[in-house]
Amino acid sequence: MKILYTDYPIIELGDKSGEIAPIREIIPISYDNDKYCNAIVGGIETKIKSGYIYTKKGRCLKVPAFNPTKYGDFKK
């Protein structure tokens, strides 16, 4: 399982929509072939916009973005 990162607000973890969220490790599970990845974050499964998933710890445009279409098998 590959560890990736996000700064996407996770409401279930106490983040507020529209506010800066902490950078968290995530484990991607699946991709809907449109915009969202299912991922495990902080022990819960949630949906994250794929544009907010990064290959290194950091924030948007400062670290490489994750490309789910090139990821391959999400179950590995």
N, C-alpha and C positions, 0 to 999 in steps of 0.2 A: 504494500500500500504506500502510495506516494504522499508525503506531507507537503501541502501547499499552504498559502496564507491568504487572509482576507481582512479588509477593514470595512466590510459591509455590515450595516447595523443588524444585529440579531435581537429582535424584540424579546424572544423567549429567554435571552440571557441578560435582559435589563437595559439594552440599548434603546435609545429614542430615535425614531425616524427623523431625519434631517439634521441630526447631530453627529459629530465625529465619533466613530466607534474605535475601540482598541484593535490593534492588529492581533489576529488569532491564527493559530495553526488549524488547518482543516484537512480532512481526508475526503476526497471526492468519491462519490458512489456511482453516479450516473449523470448523463447529459440528455436534455430533452430535444436536442437538435435544433434549438431555437435560441433561447436566451439564458436558461437556468440550469444549474447543476444541483443535484441533491448531494448533500455533504454532511459529514459528522463534524460538529463544531461544539467544543465544550461539553461533550457527552450527549448531545441531542442531534437528531437528524432534522435538517432544514433545507430550504431552497435558497440559493445564492445566485444573483446575476453573474454570469460567467465573466463579464468585464471587470468584476471586482475580485477576481481570484488571481493570485500572483505566484510566480515560481520562487521568489525570494521574499524574505521578511521586509516589508516596507509598504509604501503607499502608491497609489495610482500615478503613473507616469514617472516614477522614481525607481521602479523595479520592473523586471520583465513580466509581462502579462501571460497568463495561462491560456493555451489554445486547446479547448476541449476536443475539437475535431481531429487533432493530431495526437491525442492522448492514447488512443487505443482502448484496450480492455480495462474498464473501470474496476473490475472485480479482482484484479491482481494486487 
